[in-house]
Amino acid sequence: MIKTPFFIFKLINNVMILYSMKIKEQTRKLAAGCSKHCFEVVDKTDEVSYIYLRQGDVDAV
């Protein structure tokens, strides 16, 4: 399975928070006797990390 980076930015009290979540691709299966697709999580231990960036601290990244 492929890990895809996913980024979320928030600005709280002049502090930018960068959330970086690596989420594995979910497997799509067609359930027997059901016309809808069912989604199954591949790995429940997906990696989540975050970095605090203050205004003016551009070199921190």
C-alpha positions in Angstrom: 0.0 0.0 0.0 1.1 3.6 -0.7 1.4 6.2 2.1 0.1 9.6 1.0 1.2 12.7 2.9 -1.6 14.9 4.0 -1.1 18.4 5.4 -3.4 20.6 7.5 -2.4 24.2 8.5 -4.0 26.1 11.4 -3.2 29.6 12.7 -3.9 30.0 16.5 -2.7 33.0 18.4 -0.2 34.0 15.8 1.3 30.4 15.8 0.9 28.3 12.7 0.5 24.6 13.4 1.3 22.1 10.6 -0.2 18.7 10.9 1.4 16.1 8.7 -0.6 12.9 8.5 0.6 9.9 6.5 -2.5 7.8 5.8 -2.3 4.5 4.1 -4.6 4.0 1.1 -7.9 2.3 2.0 -9.0 -0.8 0.3 -12.4 -0.6 -1.5 -14.4 -3.9 -1.6 -17.8 -4.7 -3.0 -19.8 -6.4 -0.3 -21.7 -9.5 -1.3 -25.4 -8.8 -1.7 -24.9 -5.0 -1.3 -24.8 -2.4 -4.0 -22.6 0.1 -2.0 -18.8 0.0 -1.6 -17.5 -0.9 1.8 -14.3 0.7 3.1 -11.7 -1.1 5.2 -8.9 0.6 7.1 -5.6 -1.0 6.0 -3.5 0.0 9.0 -4.9 1.4 12.3 -1.4 2.8 13.3 -1.3 5.6 10.8 1.4 8.1 11.6 0.4 11.6 12.8 2.9 14.4 13.5 2.7 18.1 14.0 5.2 21.1 13.9 4.7 24.4 15.6 5.8 27.4 13.5 5.8 30.9 15.0 5.6 34.0 12.8 9.1 35.0 11.8 10.6 31.5 12.5 10.6 30.6 8.8 14.0 28.8 9.0 12.6 26.3 11.6 11.3 24.0 8.9 
